[in-house]
């Protein structure tokens, strides 16, 4: 069987990429180790923006600001889906402010296994999770006790 070339592997339709991106983003919000999933999300959005498959709509106030009272997020449109990413300085100066996030709007319901969604985005971006980082756990050390008076 022929292996797909790297050009074919990264030439995904916008709808498939946006569905996979939605699934990865949804799982990243509740994952124990979400760093890799968010890295995959941001790399995918960056590449889609560069290829014209996604576009920046404007700025929203973040629903969950970290350490400040207000924080902004960039609203990105990918096919029928919308995502948020942190803004750059250029985004803050160039994009229009949309105000508060509209709670009545929802992305379409999507069913796709996380494993398949990650595989699509990994092929598209070329990012792989480092397996060595995944397996490392702190080694257990037995407690050391001194006798009373020592």
C-alpha positions as CSV (number, residue, x, y, z in Angstrom):
1,X,0.0,0.0,0.0
2,X,1.3,3.5,-0.8
3,X,2.1,5.9,2.0
4,X,0.6,9.4,1.7
5,X,3.1,12.1,0.9
6,X,3.6,14.8,3.5
7,X,1.7,17.3,1.2
8,X,-1.3,14.9,1.1
9,X,-1.2,14.3,4.8
10,X,-1.4,18.0,5.7
11,X,-4.0,18.9,3.0
12,X,-7.0,18.4,5.2
13,X,-10.4,20.2,4.5
14,X,-11.2,23.0,6.9
15,X,-14.3,21.2,8.3
16,X,-12.3,18.1,9.4
17,X,-9.6,20.3,11.0
18,X,-12.1,22.4,12.8
19,X,-14.0,19.3,14.1
20,X,-10.7,17.8,15.4
21,X,-9.7,21.1,16.9
22,X,-13.0,21.3,18.7
23,X,-12.6,17.8,20.2
24,X,-9.0,18.5,21.3
25,X,-10.0,21.8,22.8
26,X,-12.9,20.3,24.7
27,X,-10.8,17.6,26.2
28,X,-8.0,20.0,27.0
29,X,-10.3,21.9,29.4
30,X,-10.7,18.8,31.6
31,X,-7.5,16.9,31.0
32,X,-5.0,16.3,33.9
33,X,-2.0,17.2,31.7
34,X,-3.5,19.6,29.2
35,X,-0.3,21.3,28.1
36,X,0.2,19.1,25.1
37,X,-3.4,19.4,23.9
38,X,-3.3,23.2,24.2
39,X,0.1,23.2,22.3
40,X,-1.5,21.2,19.5
41,X,-4.5,23.6,19.5
42,X,-2.4,26.7,19.2
43,X,-0.1,25.3,16.5
44,X,-3.1,24.2,14.5
45,X,-4.8,27.6,14.7
46,X,-1.5,29.4,13.8
47,X,-1.1,27.2,10.7
48,X,-4.8,27.6,9.7
49,X,-4.5,31.4,10.0
50,X,-1.4,31.4,7.9
51,X,-3.1,29.2,5.2
52,X,-6.3,31.3,5.3
53,X,-8.4,28.4,6.6
54,X,-9.2,30.5,9.8
55,X,-9.6,34.2,10.5
56,X,-9.5,36.5,13.5
57,X,-12.9,38.0,14.3
58,X,-12.2,40.3,17.3
59,X,-11.5,40.5,21.0
60,X,-13.6,39.2,23.9
61,X,-13.3,39.6,27.6
62,X,-12.1,36.3,29.1
63,X,-14.7,34.5,31.1
64,X,-12.0,33.2,33.5
65,X,-9.2,35.8,33.9
66,X,-6.2,34.4,35.7
67,X,-4.6,37.0,38.0
68,X,-6.2,40.2,36.7
69,X,-9.7,41.7,36.8
70,X,-10.0,41.6,33.0
71,X,-8.3,39.7,30.3
72,X,-8.8,39.6,26.6
73,X,-9.0,36.6,24.2
74,X,-9.0,36.6,20.4
75,X,-12.0,35.1,18.8
76,X,-11.0,32.8,15.9
77,X,-13.4,31.5,13.2
78,X,-12.6,28.1,11.7
79,X,-15.4,26.7,9.4
80,X,-18.5,26.5,11.6
81,X,-16.6,26.6,14.8
82,X,-15.2,29.4,17.0
83,X,-12.2,29.3,19.4
84,X,-10.4,31.6,21.7
85,X,-6.6,32.1,21.9
86,X,-4.5,34.6,23.9
87,X,-3.9,37.9,22.0
88,X,-0.6,39.3,20.8
89,X,0.1,43.0,21.0
90,X,-0.8,43.5,17.4
91,X,-4.1,41.8,18.0
92,X,-4.9,44.2,20.8
93,X,-4.1,47.2,18.6
94,X,-5.7,46.0,15.3
95,X,-8.8,43.9,16.2
96,X,-12.2,45.4,17.2
97,X,-13.4,44.8,20.7
98,X,-16.6,42.6,20.8
99,X,-17.3,43.1,24.5
100,X,-18.6,40.3,26.7
101,X,-18.8,36.7,25.4
102,X,-22.3,35.7,24.1
103,X,-23.5,32.7,26.2
104,X,-26.3,31.9,23.7
105,X,-23.9,30.8,20.9
106,X,-22.6,27.3,20.9
107,X,-20.3,25.4,18.5
108,X,-22.1,22.5,16.6
109,X,-22.4,19.2,18.4
110,X,-19.5,17.0,17.3
111,X,-18.7,13.3,17.8
112,X,-15.2,12.3,17.1
113,X,-12.8,10.1,19.2
114,X,-10.0,12.1,20.9
115,X,-7.4,9.7,19.5
116,X,-8.5,10.3,16.0
117,X,-8.7,14.1,16.5
118,X,-5.2,14.2,17.9
119,X,-3.9,12.0,15.0
120,X,-5.4,14.5,12.4
121,X,-3.9,17.5,14.1
122,X,-0.5,15.8,14.6
123,X,-0.4,15.0,10.9
124,X,-1.5,18.6,10.0
125,X,1.0,20.4,12.3
126,X,3.8,17.8,12.6
127,X,3.9,18.1,16.4
128,X,4.3,14.9,18.4
129,X,4.2,14.3,22.1
130,X,7.5,13.4,23.6
131,X,7.0,9.8,24.9
132,X,9.9,10.2,27.4
133,X,8.1,13.1,29.2
134,X,4.9,11.0,29.4
135,X,6.5,8.1,31.2
136,X,8.6,9.9,33.8
137,X,7.2,9.8,37.3
138,X,9.0,10.7,40.6
139,X,10.6,7.7,42.2
140,X,9.2,6.7,45.6
141,X,11.6,7.3,48.5
142,X,11.1,5.6,51.7
143,X,10.8,7.9,54.7
144,X,13.8,8.2,56.9
145,X,13.2,8.1,60.7
146,X,15.6,8.9,63.5
147,X,15.2,7.4,66.9
148,X,14.4,9.7,69.7
149,X,17.5,11.2,71.2
150,X,19.8,10.7,68.1
